[in-house]
Amino acid sequence: MHQLYQGVIKHLKLWVIEAFGAAEIDARCRRLPPNHHVHLFMKGISSLSRLTGQEHNNIAQFLLSIIIDFPIPDENQGFRHNRHFNTEHTERLHIDMAKDAYRASNRKDEYMQMTKWLERKEKMPKRPNPITGLNMTDDSIHVQPSQRDPRGRPVPGRFDTALIRIGNEEGDILKAYCVGRIRLVFTIAKLALAKIVPGVPRARWPKHLAYVKWFSPFSHQVDPNHLLQKVSRVEFSDGGGLASVIDVSDIV
């Protein structure tokens, strides 16, 4: 509770003062009627600093009552609806700071363990990860024709698109790459490959080849809505498309 008052109530007080104004908040604090169970701040709360947990507790007892009649509906009408505003923010905090923290404890003397768990959870992302430099994820391309699963149900095929190097990067970068859909990855016997690429040194022979269906080249104009390049399939009147056989090493 001490951390709740010193943390949440502290920031809640600042948010309320910023939203409604220090003069109005202080004036409403002075208008509160005398009460034996509520400590009154006759000079207001906007100028207070270095408050104790007990003082934050006293502020929390009347903070809602002094802002309950502020014209919040007018603000809601200005925003029209709560798009981009998460209405489940408080529930999310309850899960992170109460439920998850309690599950991490051994259910004995749980408050101390929950507090320590929350502190460590906040500190861990700030420490450098010693294995961040090890990238174990490799790019992959799926080339899988349609088939049937063990129960005989059809499974649709998957042929990924990829960025393919088609020119020299020193020139126009947009002309150096093109998008293509990989339809097949295959190899050719060395005896046949020697006849297909005569005069090419053996060390430069491609190990794997790919059958690619091309998309339209990149243009220097971007879409005004999302500022990205737009490409489309290259199709002919007979239904066919522009295709090539390339070296797999040209796939970026």
C-alpha positions as CSV (number, residue, x, y, z in Angstrom):
1,M,0.0,0.0,0.0
2,H,2.9,2.4,0.7
3,Q,4.2,2.0,-2.8
4,L,0.6,2.4,-4.2
5,Y,0.2,5.7,-2.4
6,Q,3.7,7.0,-3.2
7,G,3.5,5.9,-6.8
8,V,0.0,5.7,-8.3
9,I,-1.7,8.4,-6.2
10,K,1.3,10.7,-6.7
11,H,1.0,10.6,-10.4
12,L,-2.8,10.6,-10.3
13,K,-2.7,13.8,-8.4
14,L,-0.4,15.4,-11.0
15,W,-2.6,14.2,-13.9
16,V,-5.8,15.7,-12.2
17,I,-4.0,19.0,-11.7
18,E,-2.8,19.1,-15.3
19,A,-6.2,18.2,-16.6
20,F,-8.4,20.6,-14.6
21,G,-6.0,23.3,-13.6
22,A,-4.2,24.0,-10.3
23,A,-6.4,26.9,-9.3
24,E,-9.7,25.0,-9.7
25,I,-8.4,22.0,-7.8
26,D,-7.1,24.1,-4.9
27,A,-10.4,26.0,-4.8
28,R,-12.4,22.8,-4.6
29,C,-10.1,21.5,-1.8
30,R,-10.9,24.6,0.3
31,R,-14.6,24.2,-0.3
32,L,-14.8,20.7,1.3
33,P,-16.9,20.7,4.4
34,P,-15.3,19.9,7.8
35,N,-15.1,16.1,8.5
36,H,-13.8,14.1,11.4
37,H,-12.6,11.3,9.1
38,V,-11.0,13.3,6.2
39,H,-8.0,15.5,6.5
40,L,-8.6,18.8,4.7
41,F,-5.9,20.7,2.8
42,M,-7.1,24.3,3.1
43,K,-4.2,25.6,1.0
44,G,-4.8,23.1,-1.8
45,I,-2.7,20.2,-3.0
46,S,-1.1,21.6,-6.2
47,S,1.8,23.2,-4.3
48,L,2.6,20.2,-2.0
49,S,5.8,18.4,-2.5
50,R,7.6,15.5,-0.7
51,L,4.4,14.0,0.6
52,T,4.3,11.0,2.8
53,G,2.3,7.9,2.2
54,Q,-0.2,9.0,4.9
55,E,-0.7,12.3,3.1
56,H,-1.3,10.6,-0.2
57,N,-3.8,8.4,1.6
58,N,-5.6,11.5,2.8
59,I,-5.7,12.9,-0.7
60,A,-7.0,9.7,-2.1
61,Q,-10.0,9.9,0.2
62,F,-11.4,13.0,-1.4
63,L,-9.8,13.3,-4.8
64,L,-12.7,11.6,-6.6
65,S,-15.2,13.8,-4.9
66,I,-13.7,17.1,-6.1
67,I,-13.6,16.1,-9.7
68,I,-16.8,14.1,-9.9
69,D,-18.8,16.9,-11.6
70,F,-16.3,18.1,-14.1
71,P,-17.7,18.1,-17.7
72,I,-16.1,14.9,-18.9
73,P,-19.0,14.1,-21.3
74,D,-18.1,17.3,-23.3
75,E,-14.6,15.9,-23.8
76,N,-16.0,12.6,-24.9
77,Q,-18.3,14.3,-27.5
78,G,-15.2,16.1,-28.8
79,F,-13.4,12.8,-29.4
80,R,-16.6,11.2,-30.7
81,H,-15.6,7.7,-29.7
82,N,-12.8,6.0,-27.8
83,R,-10.8,4.9,-30.8
84,H,-7.1,4.8,-30.0
85,F,-8.0,4.8,-26.3
86,N,-7.6,1.5,-24.4
87,T,-10.5,1.0,-22.1
88,E,-9.0,-2.1,-20.6
89,H,-5.8,-0.3,-19.4
90,T,-6.7,-0.7,-15.7
91,E,-7.6,-4.4,-16.1
92,R,-4.3,-4.9,-17.9
93,L,-2.4,-3.4,-15.0
94,H,-4.3,-5.6,-12.6
95,I,-3.1,-8.7,-14.5
96,D,0.5,-7.6,-14.8
97,M,0.9,-6.2,-11.3
98,A,-1.3,-8.5,-9.3
99,K,-2.1,-11.8,-11.0
100,D,1.2,-12.5,-12.7
101,A,3.2,-11.3,-9.7
102,Y,1.1,-13.6,-7.4
103,R,1.6,-16.6,-9.6
104,A,5.4,-16.0,-9.5
105,S,5.4,-16.3,-5.7
106,N,5.2,-19.4,-3.5
107,R,1.9,-18.1,-1.9
108,K,3.7,-17.5,1.4
109,D,4.6,-14.0,2.4
110,E,3.5,-13.1,-1.1
111,Y,3.5,-9.3,-0.9
112,M,7.2,-9.0,-0.5
113,Q,7.8,-11.5,-3.3
114,M,5.3,-9.7,-5.6
115,T,7.0,-6.4,-5.0
116,K,10.5,-7.9,-5.7
117,W,9.2,-9.6,-8.8
118,L,7.8,-6.4,-10.2
119,E,11.0,-4.5,-9.5
120,R,13.1,-7.2,-11.3
121,K,10.7,-7.2,-14.2
122,E,11.2,-3.5,-14.7
123,K,15.0,-3.7,-14.3
124,M,15.6,-6.7,-16.7
125,P,14.8,-4.9,-20.0
126,K,17.2,-2.1,-19.0
127,R,20.2,-4.5,-18.7
128,P,22.0,-5.4,-21.9
129,N,21.4,-8.9,-23.2
130,P,24.7,-10.7,-23.8
131,I,23.3,-12.7,-26.7
132,T,21.6,-10.0,-28.6
133,G,24.3,-10.1,-31.2
134,L,23.6,-13.8,-32.0
135,N,20.9,-13.8,-34.7
136,M,19.8,-17.4,-35.0
137,T,16.9,-16.7,-37.3
138,D,17.5,-17.4,-40.9
139,D,15.3,-16.1,-43.7
140,S,13.3,-18.9,-45.4
141,I,11.1,-19.2,-48.4
142,H,8.2,-21.7,-48.6
143,V,7.7,-23.5,-51.9
144,Q,5.0,-26.1,-51.3
145,P,2.4,-27.3,-53.8
146,S,-1.1,-28.1,-52.8
147,Q,-1.6,-31.5,-51.3
148,R,-3.8,-33.5,-48.9
149,D,-3.3,-34.1,-45.3
150,P,-3.5,-37.6,-43.7
151,R,-7.3,-37.3,-43.5
152,G,-7.6,-36.5,-47.1
153,R,-8.5,-32.8,-46.7
154,P,-7.0,-30.4,-49.3
155,V,-4.1,-28.2,-48.1
156,P,-3.6,-25.1,-50.2
157,G,-0.2,-24.6,-51.7
158,R,2.2,-21.9,-50.6
159,F,4.6,-20.1,-52.9
160,D,6.3,-17.1,-51.2
161,T,7.4,-14.0,-52.9
162,A,11.0,-12.7,-52.6
163,L,13.2,-9.8,-53.5
164,I,15.5,-10.9,-56.3
165,R,18.7,-9.2,-57.4
166,I,18.6,-8.5,-61.2
167,G,21.2,-5.8,-61.7
168,N,24.1,-3.8,-60.3
169,E,23.5,-2.1,-57.0
170,E,25.9,0.7,-57.8
171,G,23.4,2.3,-60.2
172,D,19.7,2.9,-59.6
173,I,18.8,0.8,-56.6
174,L,15.2,0.4,-57.8
175,K,16.4,-1.2,-61.0
176,A,18.7,-3.6,-59.2
177,Y,15.9,-5.6,-57.6
178,C,12.6,-7.0,-58.6
179,V,9.8,-9.0,-56.8
180,G,9.1,-12.6,-57.9
181,R,7.1,-15.5,-56.7
182,I,9.2,-18.7,-56.2
183,R,7.4,-21.6,-57.9
184,L,10.0,-24.3,-57.8
185,V,13.5,-24.9,-56.5
186,F,15.5,-27.6,-58.2
187,T,19.0,-28.8,-59.2
188,I,20.4,-30.0,-62.5
189,A,22.9,-32.8,-63.0
190,K,26.5,-31.5,-63.5
191,L,26.7,-33.3,-66.9
192,A,23.6,-31.5,-68.2
193,L,24.7,-28.2,-66.5
194,A,28.0,-28.3,-68.4
195,K,26.0,-28.2,-71.7
196,I,23.7,-25.5,-70.5
197,V,26.4,-23.1,-69.4
198,P,29.4,-23.8,-71.6
199,G,32.5,-21.8,-71.0
200,V,31.5,-20.9,-67.4
201,P,34.1,-22.0,-64.8
202,R,33.0,-25.0,-62.7
203,A,33.4,-22.9,-59.5
204,R,30.7,-20.5,-60.7
205,W,28.1,-23.2,-61.5
206,P,24.8,-22.6,-59.6
207,K,24.1,-25.2,-57.0
208,H,20.4,-24.6,-56.9
209,L,18.1,-23.0,-59.4
210,A,14.6,-21.5,-58.9
211,Y,11.7,-21.0,-61.3
212,V,10.3,-17.5,-60.7
213,K,7.2,-15.7,-61.9
214,W,7.9,-12.0,-62.1
215,F,6.0,-9.0,-60.8
216,S,6.1,-5.5,-62.4
217,P,9.3,-3.5,-61.8
218,F,9.6,-0.8,-59.1
219,S,8.8,2.7,-60.1
220,H,10.1,6.0,-58.7
221,Q,6.5,7.1,-57.7
222,V,5.2,5.8,-54.4
223,D,1.6,5.4,-53.4
224,P,0.3,8.6,-51.8
225,N,-1.6,6.7,-49.1
226,H,1.0,4.4,-47.6
227,L,4.2,5.8,-49.3
228,L,5.2,2.3,-50.5
229,Q,6.0,0.8,-53.9
230,K,3.2,-1.0,-55.7
231,V,3.8,-4.0,-57.8
232,S,1.5,-6.4,-59.7
233,R,1.7,-9.7,-61.5
234,V,2.9,-9.6,-65.1
235,E,0.3,-11.5,-67.1
236,F,-0.2,-11.8,-70.8
237,S,-3.5,-12.0,-72.8
238,D,-3.3,-15.8,-73.0
239,G,-3.2,-16.1,-69.2
240,G,0.5,-16.8,-68.9
241,G,3.0,-14.8,-67.0
242,L,6.6,-13.6,-67.3
243,A,8.9,-16.3,-65.8
244,S,12.6,-17.1,-65.6
245,V,15.0,-19.6,-64.1
246,I,17.5,-17.9,-61.8
247,D,20.3,-18.8,-59.4
248,V,19.0,-19.2,-55.8
249,S,22.0,-17.0,-54.7
250,D,20.3,-14.0,-56.4
251,I,17.4,-14.2,-53.9
252,V,17.9,-11.5,-51.3
